[in-house]
Amino acid sequence: MDTNLVLEGVKFMVLGMGTVYLFLMLMIVMMNLMSSIIHKLFPEPQPKISQDVEHVDAQKNQKIVAAITAAIIHHRQG
């Protein structure tokens, strides 16, 4: 019985790496499937934008612009 140990090692390596590769591919497919099912069953709620929020944001922006303008004027004077 003449067995080539290198050939046997390569066979086991290919078998082991193939098993790992197939498992990882199956895991990716299952994770994508679960993700799509979860997104269909529980969609993310869309935020409601009201006029009040836009008005508050506009006031904040005006205050920020005023603060930046004051800082620039102060820097140029000093």
C-alpha positions, 0 to 999 in steps of 0.5 A: 500500500503506497499512499501519497500523504501530500495528496491525502492532505490536499484532499482533506484541505479541499474538503475542509475549505469547501465545507467552510465555503459552502457554510459561509455562502449558506449563512449569507443567503439565510441572513439576506433572506431573514433581513428581507422578511424582517423589513417586510414585517416591520418596516421602519416608520417614516418621520412626520415633518410638520410646519412647526418643526420647519419653523423651529429649524428656521429660527435655529438657523437664523440664530446660528447665522447671527452667532457666526456673523458676530464672531467674524465681526469680533475677530476682524475688529480685534 
